[in-house]
Amino acid sequence: MEQAATTRTVKVADGVFAPGPIGELTRIVPFEMVDEVLAATGAVQRRVRLVPARVTVYLMPAGALFAELGHRQVFGRLCAGPVGLTSARPNGSALRQARQRLGAAPLKALFDLVRCPVATTAAATRWRGPLLVAVDGTLLPVPDAPANLAVFSKQRCNNRPEGYPQIRLTAPVACGTRAVIGAAIGPATTGELEYAGRPPDESDRSRSTWQRAK
């Protein structure tokens, strides 16, 4: 029996807008959500750059997925397209400037959007109504730079500071689903229990806008 295959040609964008594995992240964090937090935090680029603000937002979680790679290598994996398609290849300086332009506000607003629905699903473990939550923390190294040393301290060994400055990450996690529903980041000199007791920041208003749209 003869077999036949049907093929079709799809025209895609080149350069900055070239497709790639960024689509895997957009299944969890759609473009509309990213565009909303950029607009809400005033972080939309005024002109199309080699590294647009939207791509910079996706670069941050991609960097966490490929923690062993530098940002240039992460960007290459994030925006790798089909064979023969030319995509943007910014240098390290351009990626650093893109991160500085973006700032922390859009990423915090995006985290506020994605953390709540996952933790409040029917699979979440509850006891007499309230959600059961476990709290844990970890220490993460940051670059040994003067700006970081002004805020974050190094570990002390034999009464001398050694290694890299460290930050403490404390997160409440929903029991059952293991969904992260919050996070606090700050100096390692502050304990996990103190971070866990701090009330969440409700200043961001993009969360309700997205939920209404959905």
Disulfide bonds with the S-S distance in Angstrom:
none
